[in-house]
């Protein structure tokens, strides 16, 4: 909002509707989930909650009273433990809400989005995905779910042109590196796929996360990058709002040449604008983050070099390369940027079935 206010010299209003640790299916309407066959499991989950609602509602007052009594005992025991230096007891679990809680498919849409639909809005900014990356199958399903959610909101507002801007998941979890992959790359794959929808834009946070903190501190660069996306998508400005975006490839013997859009002033080896320890690293002499595979689908670390507006990728032992992936890890270390200082989003050139 600050960036748009400064660039466009107009007031910018924002409505905050957010809840941490939530999955995208809870932000999608039940009717919307029903329009995508792949999401039938979420409807079944919702139906199970509805079938048990009356019984759970009847039991809830008793369970809540028992929980409050248990909490009173726990608080007293915790105070005693602190005084004696002993280990405090385990905190009691709150009873489940009769409606399944905020994670139930459709619940947050009903409670936090549907009430906003009378408001006229230029667009949406969306920062979510971590909670759909807890399990492999959920992460793979995010591609269908996220597209459906965007379309669902546009249908709710009756505006096909509603701009929808989102944040590519930040780097996280120190133990996962190329070429093992991890789970979050599949969430990012779903985010990238949503760019096929009109009036969408993505601000990458893949270079400004924190390996040990799921809530990285650098929100300023996320906001600045989202503002760039808003200027291009919502306001039609002819600006570079993203790092290099994979476009196509050409196999050249034992190498693969990658072509990109959003090259801007040119491809470069770059560094993040922020680091958790406050020490911005010096630029590397080598391009990092690429893995390559033959038709057998076994990815290995690759050598990559910038040649003009392209990147040429190869690896010893891979004489007939078939596919390349970039930043395909929970906590990748890729350093491909454009001269505008924006990082290349994660990508894969293959459409092979997801394998963990």
SERO-4910 file (N, C-alpha, C, O; in steps of 0.05 Angstrom, whole numbers):
BEGIN
 pado doro    nc1    nc2    nc3   cac1   cac2   cac3    cc1    cc2    cc3    oc1    oc2    oc3
  Unk    A     17    -24      0      0      0      0     17     25      0     12     44    -14
  Unk    A     39     25     16     57     48     17     69     53    -10     71     76    -20
  Unk    A     79     32    -23     92     34    -49     72     45    -70     79     62    -86
  Unk    A     48     34    -71     28     43    -90     20     72    -85     16     87   -104
  Unk    A     18     79    -60     11    107    -53     32    126    -63     26    147    -74
  Unk    A     58    118    -61     80    135    -70     81    136   -100     86    157   -112
  Unk    A     78    113   -113     81    112   -142     58    124   -157     62    136   -178
  Unk    A     33    121   -147     10    129   -162     -3    155   -151    -21    166   -163
  Unk    A      7    163   -128     -3    188   -115    -33    188   -110    -46    208   -115
  Unk    A    -43    165   -101    -71    163    -93    -72    148    -67    -55    131    -62
  Unk    A    -93    153    -51    -96    137    -26   -101    108    -33   -114    102    -53
  Unk    A    -91     90    -17    -95     61    -21   -107     50      5    -95     51     26
  Unk    A   -131     38      2   -144     25     25   -139     -5     25   -137    -17      3
  Unk    A   -136    -17     48   -132    -46     50   -151    -57     71   -156    -45     92
  Unk    A   -161    -81     65   -178    -96     84   -162   -121     92   -154   -137     74
  Unk    A   -157   -125    117   -142   -148    126   -160   -171    134   -177   -167    152
  Unk    A   -157   -194    122   -173   -217    129   -153   -240    129   -147   -252    108
  Unk    A   -143   -247    152   -121   -267    153   -122   -283    179   -131   -274    200
  Unk    A   -112   -307    176   -111   -326    199    -87   -344    194    -85   -357    173
  Unk    A    -68   -345    213    -44   -361    209    -49   -390    210    -68   -400    222
  Unk    A    -31   -406    197    -32   -435    199    -57   -447    187    -68   -466    198
  Unk    A    -66   -436    164    -91   -446    152    -87   -457    124    -70   -447    109
  Unk    A   -103   -477    116   -101   -488     89   -119   -474     70   -139   -462     78
  Unk    A   -113   -475     44   -128   -460     24   -157   -471     21   -174   -455     14
  Unk    A   -161   -496     27   -188   -507     24   -208   -494     44   -232   -492     39
  Unk    A   -198   -484     67   -216   -470     86   -223   -442     76   -243   -431     85
  Unk    A   -208   -432     57   -213   -405     46   -229   -407     20   -233   -387      7
  Unk    A   -238   -431     13   -253   -435    -12   -281   -443     -5   -285   -459     14
  Unk    A   -300   -434    -20   -328   -440    -13   -334   -470    -19   -320   -482    -35
  Unk    A   -353   -481     -5   -361   -509     -9   -370   -513    -37   -363   -533    -50
  Unk    A   -386   -494    -48   -395   -497    -75   -372   -495    -95   -372   -509   -116
  Unk    A   -352   -479    -88   -328   -477   -106   -312   -502   -106   -304   -511   -127
  Unk    A   -309   -515    -83   -294   -540    -81   -308   -561    -98   -295   -579   -109
  Unk    A   -335   -560    -99   -350   -580   -114   -347   -577   -144   -357   -595   -159
  Unk    A   -335   -556   -154   -332   -552   -183   -306   -565   -194   -300   -562   -218
  Unk    A   -290   -578   -176   -265   -590   -185   -265   -619   -174   -264   -623   -150
  Unk    A   -266   -639   -192   -267   -666   -184   -244   -675   -166   -248   -691   -148
  Unk    A   -220   -664   -171   -197   -671   -155   -199   -663   -126   -184   -673   -109
  Unk    A   -218   -646   -120   -221   -636    -92   -243   -649    -77   -252   -639    -56
  Unk    A   -253   -672    -87   -275   -686    -74   -269   -694    -45   -287   -696    -29
  Unk    A   -243   -699    -40   -236   -707    -12   -242   -685      8   -249   -691     31
  Unk    A   -239   -660      0   -246   -638     18   -276   -637     23   -284   -630     45
  Unk    A   -292   -643      2   -320   -643      6   -329   -665     26   -346   -662     42
  Unk    A   -315   -688     23   -321   -710     41   -314   -703     70   -328   -710     89
  Unk    A   -291   -689     73   -283   -679    100   -304   -660    111   -310   -661    135
  Unk    A   -314   -642     95   -334   -623    103   -360   -637    111   -373   -631    131
  Unk    A   -368   -657     95   -392   -671    100   -391   -686    126   -411   -688    141
  Unk    A   -368   -697    132   -365   -712    158   -369   -693    181   -382   -701    201
  Unk    A   -359   -669    179   -363   -649    201   -393   -643    203   -403   -641    226
  Unk    A   -406   -639    181   -434   -631    182   -451   -654    193   -470   -649    207
  Unk    A   -444   -679    186   -460   -702    196   -458   -704    226   -477   -714    239
  Unk    A   -435   -696    238   -431   -699    267   -436   -673    282   -431   -671    306
  Unk    A   -446   -652    268   -448   -626    280   -467   -626    304   -460   -615    325
  Unk    A   -491   -637    301   -511   -636    323   -500   -649    348   -503   -639    370
  Unk    A   -488   -672    345   -477   -687    368   -455   -671    381   -453   -669    405
  Unk    A   -437   -660    364   -414   -645    375   -423   -619    389   -412   -611    409
  Unk    A   -444   -607    377   -454   -582    389   -467   -588    416   -464   -572    435
  Unk    A   -480   -610    419   -493   -618    444   -472   -623    466   -476   -617    489
  Unk    A   -450   -636    458   -429   -643    477   -410   -620    484   -396   -621    504
  Unk    A   -409   -599    466   -389   -578    469   -390   -564    496   -369   -560    508
  Unk    A   -413   -555    507   -413   -541    532   -400   -558    555   -384   -547    571
  Unk    A   -406   -583    556   -393   -600    576   -363   -602    572   -348   -600    591
  Unk    A   -355   -607    547   -326   -609    541   -311   -583    547   -289   -584    557
  Unk    A   -324   -561    541   -312   -535    545   -309   -530    575   -288   -519    584
  Unk    A   -329   -537    591   -327   -534    620   -305   -551    632   -290   -542    649
  Unk    A   -303   -576    622   -281   -593    631   -254   -582    624   -235   -584    639
  Unk    A   -252   -570    600   -227   -559    591   -219   -535    609   -196   -532    617
  Unk    A   -238   -518    615   -233   -495    632   -224   -503    660   -206   -491    671
  Unk    A   -236   -524    670   -228   -534    696   -200   -546    695   -183   -542    713
  Unk    A   -194   -560    673   -167   -571    670   -146   -549    667   -124   -552    677
  Unk    A   -154   -528    653   -135   -505    650   -129   -492    676   -107   -483    681
  Unk    A   -150   -490    693   -146   -478    720   -125   -494    736   -108   -483    749
  Unk    A   -128   -521    735   -109   -538    749    -81   -536    736    -61   -536    750
  Unk    A    -81   -534    709    -55   -533    695    -40   -507    702    -16   -508    706
  Unk    A    -55   -485    702    -42   -459    709    -30   -460    737     -7   -450    741
  Unk    A    -44   -472    756    -34   -474    783     -9   -492    784     11   -486    797
  Unk    A    -11   -515    770     12   -533    770     36   -521    756     59   -526    764
  Unk    A     31   -505    735     53   -493    721     67   -472    738     92   -470    738
  Unk    A     51   -457    753     63   -437    771     81   -451    792    103   -441    798
  Unk    A     72   -473    803     88   -488    823    113   -499    810    134   -498    822
  Unk    A    111   -509    785    134   -520    771    155   -498    767    179   -503    769
  Unk    A    146   -474    760    165   -452    755    180   -445    781    204   -440    780
  Unk    A    165   -445    803    178   -438    828    199   -458    837    220   -451    848
  Unk    A    193   -484    831    212   -505    839    232   -512    818    250   -528    823
  Unk    A    229   -501    794    248   -507    772    242   -534    759    258   -544    744
  Unk    A    218   -545    764    211   -571    753    199   -567    725    192   -544    717
  Unk    A    196   -588    710    184   -588    683    154   -583    686    141   -598    700
  Unk    A    143   -563    673    114   -558    675     99   -581    662    109   -593    643
  Unk    A     74   -586    671     58   -607    658     49   -599    630     50   -575    623
  Unk    A     40   -619    616     31   -614    588      5   -599    589    -13   -605    605
  Unk    A      2   -579    572    -22   -563    571    -45   -579    560    -42   -594    540
  Unk    A    -69   -577    572    -92   -592    562   -100   -582    534    -96   -559    527
  Unk    A   -112   -600    519   -121   -594    492   -150   -583    493   -167   -594    507
  Unk    A   -154   -562    479   -181   -551    478   -200   -570    462   -190   -583    444
  Unk    A   -225   -571    469   -243   -588    454   -247   -578    425   -246   -554    421
  Unk    A   -251   -596    406   -255   -587    379   -281   -571    376   -301   -578    389
  Unk    A   -281   -551    359   -305   -535    354   -326   -553    341   -318   -570    325
  Unk    A   -351   -549    347   -372   -565    333   -371   -563    303   -378   -582    289
  Unk    A   -362   -540    292   -361   -537    263   -335   -547    251   -329   -542    228
  Unk    A   -318   -560    267   -292   -570    257   -269   -552    260   -246   -560    257
  Unk    A   -274   -526    266   -252   -507    269   -245   -493    243   -256   -499    222
  Unk    A   -225   -475    245   -219   -458    222   -207   -473    199   -207   -463    176
  Unk    A   -196   -498    204   -184   -512    182   -204   -528    165   -196   -539    144
  Unk    A   -229   -530    173   -249   -545    158   -254   -532    131   -258   -508    130
  Unk    A   -255   -547    110   -261   -536     83   -285   -518     84   -307   -526     93
  Unk    A   -282   -494     73   -304   -475     71   -308   -456     94   -320   -436     91
  Unk    A   -297   -463    118   -304   -448    142   -293   -419    141   -308   -400    148
  Unk    A   -268   -415    133   -257   -388    133   -269   -371    110   -272   -347    112
  Unk    A   -276   -385     88   -290   -370     67   -317   -359     78   -323   -336     74
  Unk    A   -331   -377     91   -357   -368    102   -355   -346    123   -370   -327    123
  Unk    A   -335   -348    140   -333   -330    163   -318   -304    156   -323   -283    169
  Unk    A   -299   -305    137   -281   -282    134   -280   -270    105   -271   -248    102
  Unk    A   -289   -286     86   -288   -276     58   -316   -268     48   -319   -246     37
  Unk    A   -335   -286     51   -362   -280     42   -373   -253     52   -386   -238     37
  Unk    A   -367   -245     78   -377   -219     87   -364   -195     73   -375   -173     74
  Unk    A   -342   -200     59   -328   -178     46   -337   -173     17   -330   -153      5
  Unk    A   -353   -192      6   -359   -191    -22   -375   -166    -31   -375   -159    -54
  Unk    A   -390   -153    -12   -403   -128    -21   -383   -105    -27   -390    -86    -40
  Unk    A   -359   -107    -17   -339    -86    -21   -328    -87    -49   -323   -108    -60
  Unk    A   -324    -63    -61   -310    -62    -87   -280    -62    -82   -270    -46    -67
  Unk    A   -267    -81    -95   -238    -83    -91   -224    -85   -118   -234    -97   -137
  Unk    A   -200    -73   -119   -184    -75   -144   -170   -102   -146   -166   -112   -168
  Unk    A   -162   -113   -123   -148   -138   -124   -143   -150    -97   -150   -139    -76
  Unk    A   -130   -173    -97   -124   -188    -73    -94   -193    -71    -82   -199    -92
  Unk    A    -82   -192    -47    -56   -203    -43    -58   -227    -24    -73   -226     -5
  Unk    A    -43   -248    -31    -47   -274    -17    -20   -285    -10     -2   -289    -27
  Unk    A    -16   -290     16      9   -302     26      1   -327     42     -7   -324     65
  Unk    A      3   -350     30     -6   -375     43      6   -398     27     16   -395      5
  Unk    A      4   -422     38     13   -446     24     28   -465     42     29   -489     37
  Unk    A     40   -454     64     55   -471     82     39   -494     93     49   -516     95
  Unk    A     14   -488    101     -3   -508    114    -12   -529     94    -22   -550    102
  Unk    A    -10   -524     68    -16   -544     48      9   -559     40      9   -576     22
  Unk    A     32   -553     53     57   -566     47     66   -584     69     89   -592     70
  Unk    A     48   -591     87     55   -609    109     57   -638    100     72   -654    111
  Unk    A     42   -645     79     42   -672     69     44   -672     39     34   -654     25
  Unk    A     57   -692     28     63   -693      0     38   -692    -18     37   -676    -36
  Unk    A     18   -709    -12     -6   -710    -29    -21   -683    -28    -32   -675    -48
  Unk    A    -21   -671     -5    -34   -644     -3    -19   -624    -20    -32   -607    -33
  Unk    A      7   -625    -19     23   -606    -35     18   -609    -64     16   -589    -79
  Unk    A     17   -634    -73     12   -639   -102    -16   -629   -110    -19   -619   -132
  Unk    A    -35   -632    -92    -62   -624    -98    -66   -594    -99    -86   -583   -108
  Unk    A    -46   -579    -88    -48   -550    -87    -52   -537   -114    -64   -516   -117
  Unk    A    -41   -550   -135    -43   -539   -162    -73   -536   -170    -81   -515   -180
  Unk    A    -88   -556   -164   -117   -555   -171   -132   -537   -151   -149   -522   -158
  Unk    A   -124   -539   -125   -138   -524   -104   -135   -495   -107   -154   -479   -105
  Unk    A   -110   -486   -112   -104   -457   -112   -118   -444   -136   -130   -422   -133
  Unk    A   -117   -456   -160   -131   -445   -183   -161   -443   -177   -174   -423   -183
  Unk    A   -172   -464   -165   -201   -464   -159   -208   -443   -139   -229   -430   -141
  Unk    A   -191   -438   -119   -196   -417    -99   -197   -389   -112   -214   -373   -106
  Unk    A   -178   -384   -130   -177   -358   -144   -203   -354   -160   -215   -333   -158
  Unk    A   -210   -374   -175   -235   -372   -191   -259   -369   -173   -278   -355   -180
  Unk    A   -259   -382   -150   -281   -381   -131   -285   -353   -121   -307   -343   -119
  Unk    A   -263   -340   -114   -265   -312   -104   -275   -294   -126   -291   -276   -120
  Unk    A   -265   -297   -150   -275   -280   -172   -305   -284   -177   -319   -265   -182
  Unk    A   -314   -309   -174   -342   -314   -177   -358   -302   -155   -380   -291   -159
  Unk    A   -347   -303   -130   -361   -291   -107   -364   -261   -110   -384   -250   -103
  Unk    A   -344   -248   -122   -345   -219   -126   -359   -212   -153   -365   -188   -158
  Unk    A   -363   -232   -170   -375   -226   -196   -356   -210   -213   -365   -194   -230
  Unk    A   -330   -215   -210   -310   -199   -225   -288   -217   -236   -270   -225   -221
  Unk    A   -290   -224   -261   -269   -241   -273   -242   -227   -274   -221   -239   -276
  Unk    A   -243   -200   -273   -218   -184   -275   -206   -178   -248   -187   -162   -247
  Unk    A   -216   -189   -227   -205   -184   -200   -175   -193   -199   -169   -216   -202
  Unk    A   -158   -174   -196   -129   -180   -195   -123   -198   -171   -133   -193   -149
  Unk    A   -107   -218   -175    -99   -236   -153    -69   -239   -153    -58   -251   -172
  Unk    A    -56   -228   -133    -27   -228   -130    -20   -246   -106    -32   -244    -85
  Unk    A      0   -262   -110      8   -281    -88     38   -283    -85     53   -274   -102
  Unk    A     46   -295    -63     74   -296    -55     84   -325    -58     73   -343    -46
  Unk    A    105   -328    -74    118   -354    -75    131   -361    -48    145   -344    -37
  Unk    A    126   -385    -39    136   -392    -12    165   -387     -8    182   -391    -26
  Unk    A    172   -376     15    200   -370     22    216   -396     26    204   -418     31
  Unk    A    242   -394     25    259   -416     31    258   -422     61    258   -405     78
  Unk    A    256   -449     67    252   -457     95    261   -486     97    261   -501     78
  Unk    A    269   -494    121    277   -521    129    305   -527    119    309   -534     96
  Unk    A    324   -524    137    352   -525    130    361   -553    119    380   -554    104
  Unk    A    347   -574    127    357   -601    120    351   -609     92    362   -629     82
  Unk    A    334   -595     77    326   -604     51    340   -587     29    337   -563     27
  Unk    A    357   -601     13    372   -587     -8    369   -603    -34    360   -626    -34
  Unk    A    377   -590    -56    377   -604    -81    396   -628    -80    416   -626    -66
  Unk    A    391   -650    -94    368   -655   -111    345   -670    -97    327   -679   -110
  Unk    A    346   -672    -70    325   -687    -56    297   -676    -60    278   -690    -62
  Unk    A    296   -650    -61    270   -637    -66    255   -629    -41    257   -606    -33
  Unk    A    240   -648    -29    223   -641     -7    195   -638    -16    187   -649    -37
  Unk    A    178   -625      0    150   -623     -5    142   -595    -15    125   -593    -33
  Unk    A    153   -574     -4    145   -547    -11    149   -541    -41    134   -525    -52
  Unk    A    168   -553    -55    170   -548    -84    144   -554    -99    138   -541   -119
  Unk    A    128   -573    -89    103   -579   -103     82   -559    -97     64   -554   -114
  Unk    A     83   -546    -74     65   -523    -69     73   -500    -88     56   -488   -100
  Unk    A     99   -495    -90    108   -473   -108    100   -480   -137     94   -462   -152
  Unk    A    101   -505   -144     93   -513   -170     63   -506   -175     56   -497   -197
  Unk    A     47   -510   -155     19   -502   -157     16   -472   -159     -2   -462   -173
  Unk    A     32   -457   -145     31   -428   -146     39   -418   -174     26   -401   -186
  Unk    A     61   -430   -185     69   -422   -212     48   -428   -233     44   -412   -251
  Unk    A     34   -451   -229     14   -458   -249    -10   -438   -249    -23   -435   -269
  Unk    A    -15   -426   -226    -37   -406   -224    -32   -382   -242    -50   -367   -248
  Unk    A     -7   -377   -249     -1   -354   -266    -12   -357   -294    -13   -338   -309
  Unk    A    -22   -381   -301    -35   -385   -327    -63   -371   -327    -73   -366   -348
  Unk    A    -74   -365   -303    -99   -350   -302    -94   -321   -308    -73   -310   -301
  Unk    A   -112   -307   -321   -109   -279   -327   -109   -262   -301   -120   -271   -281
  Unk    A    -97   -239   -303    -97   -220   -281    -85   -232   -255    -95   -227   -233
  Unk    A    -64   -247   -258    -49   -257   -235    -20   -248   -236    -10   -243   -257
  Unk    A     -8   -247   -212     21   -241   -210     32   -254   -186     18   -259   -166
  Unk    A     58   -259   -186     71   -272   -164     96   -257   -155    113   -251   -172
  Unk    A     98   -252   -130    122   -240   -118    137   -262   -103    126   -275    -86
  Unk    A    162   -267   -111    177   -289    -99    189   -280    -73    200   -258    -70
  Unk    A    188   -299    -53    202   -295    -28    222   -318    -24    232   -323     -2
  Unk    A    229   -331    -46    246   -355    -45    275   -349    -37    290   -368    -31
  Unk    A    282   -324    -37    310   -317    -30    312   -301     -4    334   -293      4
  Unk    A    289   -297     10    290   -279     33    277   -292     57    267   -279     76
  Unk    A    276   -319     58    265   -334     80    285   -338    102    307   -327    102
  Unk    A    278   -355    121    296   -362    143    293   -392    147    271   -402    152
  Unk    A    315   -407    145    314   -436    146    302   -447    172    292   -469    173
  Unk    A    304   -431    193    295   -441    220    270   -427    230    262   -431    253
  Unk    A    258   -410    213    234   -395    222    214   -394    199    219   -383    178
  Unk    A    191   -407    204    170   -407    183    158   -380    178    144   -375    159
  Unk    A    164   -361    197    155   -333    194    179   -315    190    187   -302    209
  Unk    A    191   -314    166    215   -298    162    209   -268    167    187   -258    163
  Unk    A    229   -255    177    226   -227    186    223   -207    164    211   -186    167
  Unk    A    234   -213    140    235   -193    119    208   -192    104    203   -207     85
  Unk    A    190   -175    114    165   -171    100    166   -146     81    149   -143     64
  Unk    A    186   -130     85    188   -105     69    193   -113     39    179   -102     22
  Unk    A    212   -131     34    217   -138      6    194   -153     -6    189   -150    -30
  Unk    A    179   -168     10    155   -181      0    135   -160     -9    123   -162    -31
  Unk    A    131   -140      8    112   -118      1    121   -102    -24    104    -96    -41
  Unk    A    147    -97    -26    157    -82    -49    152    -98    -75    144    -87    -95
  Unk    A    157   -124    -73    153   -141    -97    124   -144   -104    117   -145   -128
  Unk    A    107   -146    -84     78   -147    -89     68   -121   -102     51   -121   -120
  Unk    A     80    -98    -94     72    -73   -106     80    -72   -135     65    -61   -152
  Unk    A    103    -83   -142    110    -84   -170     90   -101   -186     82    -93   -208
  Unk    A     82   -124   -175     62   -140   -188     36   -125   -191     23   -128   -212
  Unk    A     28   -110   -171      3    -95   -172      4    -74   -194    -15    -70   -209
  Unk    A     27    -61   -196     29    -40   -217     27    -52   -245     15    -39   -263
  Unk    A     37    -75   -249     35    -87   -276      7   -100   -280     -6    -95   -301
  Unk    A     -2   -117   -261    -27   -132   -265    -51   -115   -262    -69   -115   -280
  Unk    A    -53   -100   -240    -78    -85   -234    -79    -58   -248   -101    -49   -255
  Unk    A    -56    -46   -252    -55    -19   -263    -44    -17   -291    -43      5   -303
  Unk    A    -35    -39   -302    -26    -40   -330      0    -26   -337      5    -20   -360
  Unk    A     17    -21   -317     42     -9   -323     61    -28   -337     61    -52   -331
  Unk    A     77    -18   -355     96    -35   -369    123    -36   -354    142    -22   -361
  Unk    A    123    -52   -333    147    -54   -317    155    -83   -313    139   -101   -317
  Unk    A    180    -87   -305    189   -114   -297    181   -119   -268    191   -105   -251
  Unk    A    164   -138   -263    155   -143   -236    162   -170   -225    154   -178   -203
  Unk    A    179   -185   -240    186   -212   -232    215   -217   -240    225   -205   -258
  Unk    A    227   -237   -227    253   -247   -236    249   -263   -261    226   -266   -270
  Unk    A    270   -274   -272    268   -290   -297    249   -313   -294    250   -329   -275
  Unk    A    230   -316   -313    210   -336   -312    215   -356   -335    218   -349   -358
  Unk    A    218   -382   -328    223   -402   -348    202   -402   -370    178   -400   -364
  Unk    A    211   -404   -395    193   -403   -418    194   -428   -435    174   -440   -441
  Unk    A    218   -437   -443    221   -460   -460    250   -470   -459    267   -458   -446
  Unk    A    254   -493   -472    281   -505   -472    288   -515   -499    271   -520   -516
  Unk    A    314   -519   -504    324   -532   -528    346   -551   -520    366   -542   -507
  Unk    A    344   -576   -527    365   -596   -522    387   -592   -543    382   -593   -567
  Unk    A    412   -589   -533    435   -586   -551    456   -606   -543    474   -600   -528
  Unk    A    454   -630   -555    472   -652   -548    469   -660   -519    448   -670   -511
  Unk    A    490   -657   -503    489   -665   -474    482   -641   -456    487   -642   -432
  Unk    A    471   -620   -468    464   -596   -453    435   -588   -459    424   -596   -479
  Unk    A    424   -573   -441    397   -561   -445    400   -531   -442    411   -521   -423
  Unk    A    390   -517   -462    389   -488   -462    361   -479   -454    342   -486   -466
  Unk    A    360   -462   -433    335   -452   -422    330   -423   -431    348   -406   -430
  Unk    A    306   -418   -440    298   -391   -447    278   -380   -427    263   -394   -414
  Unk    A    279   -353   -423    264   -340   -402    249   -316   -413    256   -303   -432
  Unk    A    227   -310   -399    214   -283   -401    222   -267   -376    235   -278   -358
  Unk    A    213   -242   -375    219   -225   -352    249   -223   -347    258   -223   -324
  Unk    A    264   -223   -369    293   -220   -366    301   -192   -357    322   -189   -345
  Unk    A    285   -173   -364    292   -145   -357    317   -136   -369    321   -138   -393
  Unk    A    335   -125   -352    361   -115   -362    381   -137   -368    403   -132   -377
  Unk    A    374   -162   -363    392   -185   -368    394   -204   -345    387   -197   -322
  Unk    A    403   -228   -350    406   -248   -330    433   -244   -315    453   -238   -328
  Unk    A    433   -247   -289    457   -244   -273    457   -264   -250    436   -274   -242
  Unk    A    481   -269   -239    483   -282   -213    479   -262   -192    494   -242   -190
  Unk    A    459   -266   -175    452   -245   -156    454   -255   -127    462   -277   -122
  Unk    A    447   -237   -109    447   -243    -80    420   -233    -68    409   -214    -79
  Unk    A    411   -245    -46    386   -236    -34    390   -208    -22    412   -200    -16
  Unk    A    368   -192    -21    370   -165     -9    371   -166     21    374   -145     34
  Unk    A    367   -189     33    365   -192     62    375   -219     71    372   -238     55
  Unk    A    386   -222     94    394   -248    105    388   -248    135    391   -228    148
  Unk    A    380   -271    146    373   -273    174    395   -263    193    390   -252    214
  Unk    A    420   -269    185    442   -261    203    452   -232    198    471   -223    211
  Unk    A    439   -219    180    446   -191    174    470   -188    156    478   -165    150
  Unk    A    482   -210    147    506   -208    131    499   -217    102    497   -241     97
  Unk    A    496   -198     84    489   -204     57    513   -217     44    535   -206     44
  Unk    A    510   -241     32    533   -255     21    543   -241     -5    528   -227    -18
  Unk    A    568   -245    -10    580   -235    -35    570   -253    -58    564   -276    -54
  Unk    A    568   -241    -82    559   -257   -105    577   -282   -110    602   -280   -107
  Unk    A    565   -304   -116    580   -328   -122    591   -327   -150    580   -313   -167
  Unk    A    613   -341   -155    624   -342   -182    609   -362   -199    611   -362   -224
  Unk    A    593   -379   -186    578   -400   -200    548   -397   -197    538   -389   -176
  Unk    A    534   -405   -219    505   -405   -218    496   -430   -203    505   -452   -210
  Unk    A    479   -427   -183    471   -450   -167    441   -455   -169    426   -439   -180
  Unk    A    433   -479   -159    405   -485   -157    393   -503   -178    370   -509   -177
  Unk    A    409   -511   -198    399   -526   -221    405   -556   -217    427   -563   -208
  Unk    A    386   -573   -224    389   -602   -226    379   -611   -253    362   -598   -265
  Unk    A    390   -633   -263    384   -642   -290    380   -672   -289    390   -686   -272
  Unk    A    364   -682   -308    358   -711   -309    356   -720   -338    348   -705   -355
  Unk    A    362   -746   -342    356   -759   -367    327   -769   -366    312   -762   -347
  Unk    A    319   -785   -385    291   -794   -386    284   -812   -363    261   -817   -358
  Unk    A    304   -822   -348    298   -839   -325    288   -823   -301    280   -835   -281
  Unk    A    289   -797   -302    278   -780   -281    295   -777   -257    286   -767   -236
  Unk    A    320   -786   -258    338   -784   -235    354   -759   -237    373   -756   -253
  Unk    A    347   -739   -220    360   -713   -221    386   -713   -206    388   -725   -184
  Unk    A    405   -699   -217    431   -696   -205    439   -666   -206    429   -652   -223
  Unk    A    456   -657   -188    465   -629   -189    478   -623   -216    492   -639   -227
  Unk    A    473   -599   -226    481   -591   -253    499   -567   -252    498   -550   -234
  Unk    A    515   -565   -273    530   -540   -278    513   -523   -296    501   -532   -315
  Unk    A    512   -497   -289    496   -478   -305    511   -453   -310    525   -443   -292
  Unk    A    509   -443   -334    523   -418   -342    503   -400   -357    486   -409   -372
  Unk    A    506   -374   -353    490   -355   -367    503   -349   -394    527   -342   -395
  Unk    A    487   -351   -415    496   -343   -442    476   -324   -453    455   -333   -464
  Unk    A    482   -298   -452    462   -278   -461    437   -279   -445    439   -276   -420
  Unk    A    414   -282   -457    389   -284   -443    380   -312   -437    357   -317   -431
  Unk    A    399   -331   -439    393   -360   -434    411   -371   -413    431   -359   -405
  Unk    A    404   -395   -403    421   -410   -385    425   -438   -397    406   -451   -405
  Unk    A    451   -446   -398    458   -472   -408    465   -490   -385    482   -484   -369
  Unk    A    452   -514   -384    454   -532   -361    464   -559   -371    455   -569   -391
  Unk    A    482   -571   -355    493   -597   -362    504   -611   -337    506   -598   -316
  Unk    A    510   -636   -339    522   -651   -316    537   -674   -327    529   -687   -346
  Unk    A    560   -680   -315    575   -704   -322    558   -729   -317    544   -731   -297
  Unk    A    559   -747   -336    544   -771   -333    515   -770   -345    502   -791   -346
  Unk    A    506   -746   -352    480   -743   -365    484   -736   -394    486   -712   -400
  Unk    A    486   -756   -411    493   -751   -439    469   -744   -456    471   -732   -477
  Unk    A    445   -752   -447    420   -746   -461    400   -733   -442    381   -746   -434
  Unk    A    404   -708   -436    387   -695   -416    359   -691   -427    354   -687   -450
  Unk    A    340   -693   -408    312   -690   -415    297   -668   -400    277   -658   -410
  Unk    A    307   -662   -376    292   -643   -360    311   -629   -340    332   -639   -333
  Unk    A    302   -604   -333    317   -588   -313    297   -578   -293    274   -572   -299
  Unk    A    306   -577   -268    291   -563   -247    309   -543   -233    333   -546   -232
  Unk    A    296   -522   -224    311   -500   -211    299   -494   -184    274   -491   -181
  Unk    A    316   -491   -164    307   -485   -137    286   -505   -127    267   -498   -112
  Unk    A    290   -530   -135    271   -551   -128    278   -563   -101    287   -586   -100
  Unk    A    274   -548    -80    280   -557    -53    264   -539    -34    256   -517    -40
  Unk    A    260   -550     -9    246   -534     11    261   -508     16    250   -487     19
  Unk    A    288   -510     18    305   -488     25    327   -485      3    350   -491      9
  Unk    A    320   -477    -21    339   -476    -43    359   -454    -40    355   -434    -25
  Unk    A    381   -456    -55    402   -436    -55    408   -424    -83    430   -415    -88
  Unk    A    388   -425   -100    392   -415   -127    398   -385   -127    389   -370   -109
  Unk    A    413   -376   -147    421   -348   -148    418   -335   -175    433   -318   -183
  Unk    A    398   -344   -191    392   -332   -217    373   -308   -212    351   -312   -201
  Unk    A    381   -285   -221    366   -260   -219    366   -246   -246    380   -254   -264
  Unk    A    350   -225   -248    353   -206   -270    367   -181   -258    370   -178   -234
  Unk    A    374   -163   -275    389   -139   -266    372   -120   -249    382   -102   -236
  Unk    A    346   -125   -249    328   -110   -232    329   -120   -203    316   -108   -186
  Unk    A    345   -141   -198    348   -151   -170    326   -170   -161    322   -174   -137
  Unk    A    311   -181   -181    289   -199   -174    297   -228   -180    308   -233   -201
  Unk    A    291   -246   -161    300   -274   -164    282   -290   -183    258   -285   -185
  Unk    A    294   -309   -196    278   -328   -213    262   -346   -195    272   -358   -176
  Unk    A    236   -348   -201    219   -367   -186    228   -396   -191    241   -401   -212
  Unk    A    221   -414   -173    227   -442   -177    211   -452   -202    189   -443   -208
  Unk    A    223   -472   -216    208   -483   -239    218   -511   -245    240   -519   -236
  Unk    A    203   -525   -260    211   -550   -272    203   -550   -301    182   -540   -308
  Unk    A    220   -562   -318    213   -563   -347    197   -587   -354    186   -589   -376
  Unk    A    196   -607   -336    182   -632   -341    153   -631   -331    146   -613   -315
  Unk    A    137   -649   -341    110   -653   -331    107   -682   -321     85   -693   -322
  Unk    A    129   -693   -311    128   -720   -300    110   -721   -275    108   -701   -261
  Unk    A     98   -744   -271     82   -748   -247     98   -742   -222    121   -751   -220
  Unk    A     86   -728   -203    100   -722   -178    110   -747   -163     95   -766   -159
  Unk    A    135   -746   -156    147   -768   -140    163   -754   -118    179   -736   -122
  Unk    A    158   -764    -93    172   -751    -71    201   -762    -70    216   -754    -53
***
